[in-house]
Amino acid sequence: MTTENALVCTYGPSGSGKTTDMGYSFPTALFIATQGALHSIRHVCGYEPTRMEATTIADVNKVLQQIEKTNEYKIIVIDDFSFMCEKTVSAWKQKYSRKSQIWDMWGGVYSDVLKFRDLARNAKCHVIMNCWEQGPKQLDSEFRKGGPLLAGKLSQMVPSVCDVVLKCDRDPMRKPWPGIYKCGYEGNYIMKDRFDKCYGLSPAPMNL
């Protein structure tokens, strides 16, 4: 990791090893996670991670505000950010249930995400988000690259504020574990590294 505080997004299919990799890589991290999300760390990595529960992005924001002044953690891992985004949209839908309130609903969602961005940026530590993956889409005349599975325009907005965006993939020729991270200039998927550390390593093996 860079010595500068980094905001990182990793994305890949469910079961691709993202959570387990975070467990092996960052055993002293604080995991902000949904219930049951960290079973693989317990059973594969063999330890109980330090954990605070969150279901929505608003919950994550509350945790980040709680620990903002402590400087207790060097790394925070948020797992799974895609699920939390889904629950955030659902919560705002319940509040603004009529069709005429659709803009109010998305305004609430974007407000939560923008607040998260500011809190994560001001955190005195690395912040890593694990997300599910969605493929490239052609929407009328607009082409959207594949990337983290997030609602609406968040799939493009969230990676844009990150320093590093890594795509989880598999290379069956790598033994015993085929999990890899990709970071390159591939046209169909969002990947980037503002620190210029990952491009030369891609594809890089997961830490399994």
N, C-alpha and C positions, 0 to 999 in steps of 0.2 A: 504493500500500500504506500501511497505517497505520504510525505510528512505533512502536506497541506490537508486540511479537512476536506473530505470528498463526499459528494452526494452521488450514490451509485444505484443503478437499476439493473437487475438481472431478470431475464424472462426466458421461459421455456415451457414445454408441455408438463402437465401434472405428472409427477413420478420421475422426472428427469434428474433428480438428485440435488436440487437447489438448496433445500433446507438442510440436508445431511452435510453438504459441502460447507455451508455456513457454520454448522456445528463443529466440524473438524477444524475449520480455519480460524474461528474466533470463539474459543471456549470461555473467554472472560467477557464476552459481549453481553449487553442487555438485549433480550429478545422481546419485542412487543408483538404479541401473536394472538391469533384467535384460538379458541379452545380446541385442543386436539392437534394443533398444527405442528407441534414439536415432538411427536411420538418417535420419529425416525432418529432424532438426536439421542433420546433416551435409549432406544433399542440398538442402534447401530454404533453411535459414538460412545455410549456407555456412561453417560453422566446426566445429571439434571441441570439444564441451563437456567440461568437467572432470567426470570420471565415476569412480564406484566401483561395482563390480558387487555385486549382491545377488540371491538367488533366493527366499529366505524372509524372513519378518518377523524371525526370529532373526538373519539376516544383516544386516538393516537396523539392528537394535539394536546389533550389534557395531560397525558403522560409526559410529553416533551416539555410542557410548561412546568410540571412538577420537578423534573430533574434538571431544569435549565441552569440553576445556580449551583448545583452540587459538584459538577465536573467529575463525577464518580466513574463515568464510563468513557472509554476511548472509542468504542464502537457500539452502535445501535443497529440491530437488524429487525426489520419489519416484515412479518411473514403471516399471512399472504396479503399483499397490498391490493391485488385484484379482487379478492373476496371482500375486503373491507370497503372497496369502492362500490361494489354491488350493494352491500348493506347500507352504505351512505345514500345511494340513489333511492333505495327502497324506503329508508326513513324519511327522506324529503318528499317522496311520493305520497306517503301517508299524511303528511302535513298539508300538502297542496294537491288534493285528490281530483279537483276539477280540471278539465281540459284547458280552461281559460287561465289556469294558474301554472301552465307548463314552464313559462319563463321564470316564474318565481322559484319553481322547483330546481331548475338547473342553476339559477343564481345562487341558491343555497349550497348546492353541490360544489360549484366552482369556488365559492367563498371558503368552504372547508379546505379545499385543496390548496388554494392560495395561502391560507393561514399555515397549512402544513409546510408549504414551500419555504415560507419565511422562518418558521421555527427550525426546520431542518438546516437551513442555510446559516442560521445564527448559533446552532448547536456547536459546542466546542469539541466536536468529535466527528468521526466518520458516521454517516447514516446510509444504510443499505436497504433497498426495497427488493423483495422477491415478488415477481408477478407471473401469472400464467401468460401464455403466448397466443396471439392471434395472427393469422396470415394476412398477406396483402389483399386490398380490396379496391375494386373499381366502383366508385359511387357517382353515377351519372358521368359528368365530365372530369371528376376529381379522382386521382389515384392516391390511395393512402398506403404507405409502406406498412409491412407487418411489424409487429412490436409487442409491447406489453398489452395484455387484454384489460382495457379500462373503458369505462362507459363514455360514449359520445366523443367529443374532441379531446378528452383527457388522454386518449391513447397517443396523441401527438404532443399535447401540452406538457404532460409530466416528463417524458424523456427530454424535452427541450430545455428543462431547467437543471438536468442532471449533468454531472461532470463526466461520468462513465456510464455507458449503456452496453451490457454484454448479453449476447444471445447464447443460451444453452443449447447444445446440440450433442450428437453422438457420432463417434468414429469407431465402427466395429473392429478396426484393425488394432486399436489400442487395448492392451490387456493388462490387468484383469478387468479394469473398469473403463467403458468406452465414453464416459462423459467428458465433454470439452466445452470451453467458452470460445466464442467467436467475437472478434471485434475488427471490422474492416469497412471498406467503402462499398459494400454490396448494395446495389440499387433498390432491392425489393424489401429490405429490412432495416430498421433503425438500429444503428450501432455507432458508438463514438467514444473518444477518449481525449479529453482536454489536456491531460497530463502527458500524452504521447508515450505511454508506457506499454499499452496493450497491443497496439497495431503490429509491432514487430514480433510479438509472442503468439499471435493468433495463427492457428488454433492452439489454445493452451489447455492442458489437462486440468480437470477439476481436482480438488485436493482430497480425493477419496483413496 
